[in-house]
Amino acid sequence: MPLYDYHCSACQAAFELLIRSSTPPVCPHCGSTQLQRGVSLTAPQGKSAGIVASARRQAAREGHFSNYQAAERAKTR
């Protein structure tokens, strides 16, 4: 299921919804069905490296091995 951006024509609210194509979207603010749809971005542009670095720091704090890069991990056969 894709994530869509919606803009409500009735109350001018902008929001994201994850819904099935068979389900009609409804504005969570006013309940209107007069919505304009656009496709959402999957990840913030240009921030992927920061997200990966943040996840590695979190894993290191928690003691997981996922904070190591593939070249740093022990070779197993």
N, C-alpha and C positions, 0 to 999 in steps of 0.2 A: 504494500500500500504506500503510495507516495505521500509526502508531506506537502501541503499546499498553504500558501499565504492567501488570506482573504481580506477584502476590504468591504465593509458594510456601507451600502449607499444610504441607509436610513440614519445611522448614528455616527458615521465616519470613523468607526473603530477599525483598527488593523490587528489581525491575529493569525495564528497558525493552527491548522487542524489536521489530524491524521484520521481519515475516514474512508470507508469503503465507497466504491463508485456507485453502489446501489442506494446508499444513504444520503438523503438531501442535507446539505450543510445548513446550520442555523447559527446566527450570531449569538455568542455567549453573553453579550452585553444587553441587547434589546430583544432578541428572539426573532429578528427579521430573517427572511430567506432571500432578500435582495442583495446578493453578494457578488463581487467580482473576484475571480480566482486567478492566481499566479503561482508559478512553481517556486518553491523555496530552495535555497542553496543547501547543499548537503553538509558543508563545513565552512566556517568563516574563512574567507579568502586570505591567503598569506599568513595564516596563524597555525598551520598544521605543525610546523617545527616546534612552536611554543607549546602546543598541546602535548606532543610526544615527550618533550623535555619535562613538562610538568608531571606527566604520568610516570616517567622514570624516577623522578625525585620522590614521588609518593610511594612507588614500589620499594625504593631503597629504604625509606623510613619504616616501611612495614616489614622489611626483611625478605621480600620476594626476589627471585632471581631474574625476573623479567626486566629489571632495570639495566641489565648488561646487554651490550650489543652482541650480535651473533659471533663476531670475531673474539670477543672476550669470554664467551661461555666455554666450559670444558668440553672437549671433544669426546663423544661416547660412540661406541660401536655396538 
